């Protein structure tokens, strides 16, 4: 997939939309993707981070390991709950 195919796609935690992919962060030394910047919905930002407004948050690539995440036409589906996202 090309990077532009990820941008503005929905992100789901256990099939509940939590935001959209806005940026992809790459380690310039290793040329590997390290994080996805997610624009969290207001509700998700409040539940995950205690924020009162919708904010952007970085999601480590470790959250996207095989078996933990899958890509569909709808977007990125994480097999973790919103409560577990703070680990990433």
N, C-alpha and C positions, 0 to 999 in steps of 0.2 A: 504494500500500500504506500501511497505517497503521503507526505506529511499533511498536505492540504486536505486530504480526505478525513483527517481526524478533527480539524478545526471546526468549531461550532456544533460538534456532534454531542448528543445527550450522554450523560453519565448516570448510571443507575446503581444503587446499592440495594441488593435483594429485590430487584425489580421496581424500586421506588426512585423516581428521578431526583437526583441531588444537585445537578448542575450541567454545565457544558464545558467541553475542552476549549481553551482559549489559546494556549501556547504549548510548545514542546521545548523542553530544556535539554541541551546536549552538552556533554563534557567535551570541551575542545581538545583535550589531550588524547582521550581515548576514542573520540568520535562515536560515543554511545549515548543513547537517550537515557537521561537520569530521572526526569520528572515530567509530569503533565501538569500544566497550570489549569485549574478548574475554577470556573465562575460558579460558586455555590448559589443555590436558590436561597432566598431569605430564610425560609423554614429550615433548610439543611444547615446553613451557617449558624443559626441559633442553636439547633440541637447538637451539632458537632463541636462548635467552638464557643458557643455562648454569645455570639455576635448578634447585634440588633438589626443589622443591615446585610444585604447580600454582599459577599466579599469573594475575592479570589484566594485560593489556597493551592499549595503545591502538593501533588500526589506522587510519592516515590514509585519508581518502576517496580519495586518489590511487591507492590500491591497488584501487579499485573501478571504474576507467575501463572504458568499453565495450570489449569484446574481452579484457579482463584478468579480469573477474569475471562470473558469471552467478548468477541466483537460480532455484532449483528448489524443488519440494516438500520436498526433503531439507534444504535450507538454502542457505547462501552458498558458492559454489565459486569459489576463486581459481585463476587459471591461472599461478600462480607456485609455486616450490618453497619449502619451509620455510626453506631457506638464504637465499632472497632476501627473506624477510619483514622482516629487520632494516632494509631500505631504507625501509620504510613506517612 
